[in-house]
């Protein structure tokens, strides 16, 4: 096998992200020994994102922990989300952080390398060369992927595999993932099985479990995933998959235990903490849910992955436990973080409900009513509730007058159902719909519109099982 020709690192551009000037000097000196001339340094994530917007870098060396602002993981995920990194850009996390949960958290964001301080020039060069070699093998594939040409990207994987490269397993893994995205599930299963025939790869087992779930074989998926977490306890994706599978099987208590264990292993996942809160709410474990939502919000403060559902879930818990002021302050904080109009409406609806419960009615303004009227009464989509079951603006099954307060509550329930139809079912919103309709029932007993919305929610819940 020919030795790969590595690039001239002196011609590359570098960005160093670290909050200590002494580290800037150390890494700058190290890079200069490699011949590097174009080296920029910044001390925080905000400045890093600004520079990444302005120019393309070949190499980013980023610390993990910062005294304030986003950590290295969050800077990386925002840069990728905003598409500020070129396909060949190499991102290496450089840190003295040895804690298991931190290392695992960084690995979940898949930097091109992770080096513990103190590092040496030879180690840095070795990691750069390794990352560059892999980038060259995957650049054309990732370009097709970015263009959503998944089958073309899979064909490029085959082209690379024909040369029996060092990256054969990585290519098989990517090919299977691409085939899944293209909807070619049987072909993806065959690739995972091919990889397992060559070697016992945990990602291939997890891939087969995902396909089992997609095909409705949840018991088979559970069996595979239990085996994975037993034999590979650090493979965190398996815990998330297992929790989803257990919920599909109606084993919610076991799903909660799995998510709690995964959160202890790696507490820095915004989505996992939010999901933990959702499952805990379903089981009435409000103390667990509150802690999980709080962690999701704290971890997501500077993360592009932060979710309004964590704020809404926590506000609901504050509201039902008599902490209305804390709930309203939390919703106000969420309003500063999320500018989307539909999210703003959800926040306003939650605020209105909490204010009503606290004996402070009248929080919903004329503009809020106008925003509610803007929401589509229905939205088509595969695997969701049919439009006819949710379209409540054209109800003709009852002509009984409805009080204005009940009309507002109907609009609130409709908005929540629409949101779940567009963004996926979540137990916090579902519980809010139930509470809203229970209040309507007291204002307008037996109204057909209430029954139709209840049936729409029931169909949505049934559709996810």
Residue pairs with C-beta under 8 A, 6 or more apart in sequence:
1 166
4 129
4 133
4 136
6 129
6 132
6 133
7 132
8 35
9 31
9 34
9 35
9 36
9 125
9 128
10 34
10 35
10 36
10 37
12 36
12 38
12 58
12 59
13 38
13 39
13 40
13 55
13 56
13 57
13 58
13 59
14 31
14 36
14 38
14 39
14 40
14 57
14 58
14 59
14 60
14 61
15 39
15 40
15 41
15 42
15 48
15 51
15 52
15 57
15 59
15 60
15 61
16 23
16 24
16 27
16 28
16 31
16 39
16 40
16 41
16 42
16 61
16 62
17 41
17 42
17 43
17 44
17 45
17 48
17 60
17 61
17 62
17 63
17 72
17 75
18 24
18 27
18 41
18 43
18 61
18 62
18 63
18 94
19 43
19 44
19 63
19 66
19 67
20 43
20 63
21 43
23 63
24 41
27 61
27 94
28 39
28 41
30 119
30 121
30 124
31 39
32 39
33 121
34 121
34 124
34 125
40 51
40 57
42 48
42 51
44 66
44 68
44 69
44 70
45 66
45 69
45 70
45 71
45 74
45 75
45 78
45 302
46 69
46 70
48 60
48 62
48 75
48 79
49 75
49 78
49 79
49 82
49 84
51 57
52 60
52 79
52 84
52 85
53 82
53 84
56 86
56 89
57 85
57 86
57 89
58 86
58 88
58 89
58 90
59 89
59 90
59 92
59 128
60 79
60 85
60 89
60 90
60 91
60 92
61 92
61 94
62 72
62 75
62 76
62 91
62 92
62 93
62 94
62 111
63 72
63 93
63 94
63 95
64 71
64 72
64 73
64 93
64 94
64 95
64 97
64 102
64 106
65 71
65 72
65 95
65 97
65 102
66 72
69 302
70 78
70 301
70 302
70 303
71 268
71 302
72 93
72 95
72 106
73 93
73 105
73 106
73 108
73 109
73 268
74 302
74 303
74 304
76 91
76 93
76 109
76 111
77 109
77 303
77 304
77 305
78 303
78 304
79 85
79 91
81 304
82 304
85 91
87 135
87 139
87 142
87 143
87 146
88 132
88 135
88 136
88 139
90 112
90 113
90 128
90 131
90 132
90 135
91 111
91 112
91 113
92 111
92 112
92 113
92 114
92 115
92 124
92 127
92 128
92 131
93 106
93 111
93 113
93 114
93 115
94 115
94 117
94 119
95 102
95 106
95 114
95 115
95 116
95 117
96 116
96 117
96 118
97 103
97 116
98 116
100 265
101 264
101 265
101 266
101 267
101 268
102 268
103 114
104 234
104 236
104 265
104 266
105 266
105 267
105 268
105 269
106 114
107 114
108 236
108 266
108 269
112 131
112 134
112 135
113 127
113 128
113 130
113 131
115 123
115 124
115 127
133 166
134 167
134 170
137 160
137 165
137 167
137 170
137 171
138 167
138 170
138 174
140 156
141 153
141 156
141 157
141 160
141 174
142 153
144 150
144 152
144 153
144 156
145 153
145 178
150 178
150 179
150 181
150 182
151 178
151 179
151 182
151 184
153 174
153 178
154 175
154 178
154 179
154 182
157 171
157 172
157 174
157 175
157 178
158 175
160 167
160 171
161 168
161 171
161 172
161 175
165 171
169 195
169 198
169 199
169 201
172 191
172 194
172 195
172 204
173 195
173 201
173 203
173 204
173 207
175 191
176 188
176 191
176 192
176 195
176 204
176 207
177 188
177 207
179 185
179 187
179 188
179 191
180 188
180 207
180 210
180 211
185 211
185 214
185 215
188 207
188 211
189 208
189 211
192 204
192 205
192 207
192 208
192 211
193 204
193 208
195 201
195 203
195 204
196 204
196 205
196 208
202 228
202 231
202 232
202 235
202 238
203 235
205 224
205 227
205 228
206 224
206 225
206 228
206 235
206 237
206 238
206 241
208 224
209 220
209 221
209 224
209 225
209 228
209 238
209 241
209 245
210 221
210 241
212 218
212 220
212 221
212 224
213 221
213 241
213 244
213 245
213 248
218 245
218 248
218 249
219 249
221 241
221 245
222 242
222 245
222 246
222 249
225 238
225 241
225 242
225 245
226 242
228 235
228 238
228 242
229 235
229 238
229 239
229 242
229 258
232 238
233 265
234 265
236 262
236 265
236 266
236 269
239 258
239 259
239 261
239 262
239 265
240 259
240 262
240 272
240 275
242 255
242 258
243 255
243 256
243 258
243 259
243 262
243 275
243 279
244 255
246 252
246 254
246 255
246 258
247 255
247 279
248 464
248 465
250 465
252 279
252 282
252 283
253 283
255 279
256 276
256 279
256 280
256 283
256 285
256 288
259 272
259 275
259 276
259 279
260 276
260 288
262 269
262 272
263 269
263 272
263 273
263 276
263 292
263 295
266 272
267 273
267 295
267 299
268 299
269 299
270 296
270 299
270 300
270 303
270 305
270 306
270 307
270 310
271 296
271 305
271 307
273 292
273 293
273 295
273 296
273 299
273 310
274 292
274 293
274 296
274 307
274 309
274 310
274 313
276 288
276 289
276 292
277 288
277 289
277 290
277 292
277 293
277 296
277 310
277 313
277 314
278 289
278 309
278 313
278 426
278 427
278 428
279 427
280 286
280 288
280 289
280 292
281 289
281 313
281 317
281 427
281 428
281 431
282 427
286 317
286 320
286 321
289 313
289 317
290 314
290 317
293 310
293 311
293 313
293 314
293 317
294 314
296 306
296 307
296 310
297 306
297 310
297 311
297 314
300 306
300 307
300 310
306 337
308 334
308 337
308 338
308 343
308 346
308 347
309 426
309 428
309 429
311 330
311 331
311 333
311 334
311 337
311 347
312 331
312 334
312 346
312 347
312 350
312 428
312 429
313 428
314 327
314 330
315 327
315 328
315 330
315 331
315 334
315 350
315 354
316 327
316 350
316 354
316 428
316 431
316 432
318 324
318 326
318 327
318 330
318 354
319 327
319 353
319 354
319 357
319 358
320 357
324 354
324 355
324 357
324 358
324 360
327 350
327 354
328 351
328 354
328 355
331 347
331 350
331 351
331 354
334 347
335 344
335 347
338 344
338 347
341 371
341 374
342 375
342 415
342 419
342 422
344 371
345 368
345 371
345 372
345 375
345 415
346 415
346 416
346 419
346 429
348 363
348 364
348 368
348 371
349 364
349 372
349 412
349 415
349 416
350 432
351 363
352 363
352 364
352 368
352 408
352 412
353 412
353 432
353 435
353 436
355 361
355 362
355 363
356 363
364 408
369 408
369 411
372 408
372 411
372 412
372 414
372 415
373 411
375 411
375 414
375 415
375 418
376 418
377 390
377 391
377 392
377 393
377 394
377 414
377 418
378 387
378 388
378 390
378 391
378 418
379 387
379 418
379 421
379 422
380 387
381 421
381 422
383 463
384 421
384 460
384 463
385 417
385 421
385 456
385 459
385 460
385 463
386 459
389 452
389 455
389 456
389 459
390 414
390 417
390 418
390 421
390 453
390 456
392 410
392 414
392 449
392 452
392 453
393 414
395 448
395 449
395 452
397 448
397 449
397 452
398 447
398 448
398 449
400 444
400 447
402 410
402 444
402 447
402 449
403 443
403 444
405 443
406 440
406 443
406 444
406 447
409 436
409 437
409 439
409 440
409 443
410 440
410 449
410 450
410 453
412 436
413 433
413 436
413 437
413 440
413 453
414 453
416 429
416 432
416 433
416 436
417 433
417 453
417 456
417 457
417 460
419 429
420 426
420 429
420 430
420 460
421 460
425 460
425 461
425 463
425 464
430 457
430 460
430 461
433 453
433 457
434 457
437 450
437 453
437 454
437 457
440 447
440 450
441 447
441 450
444 450
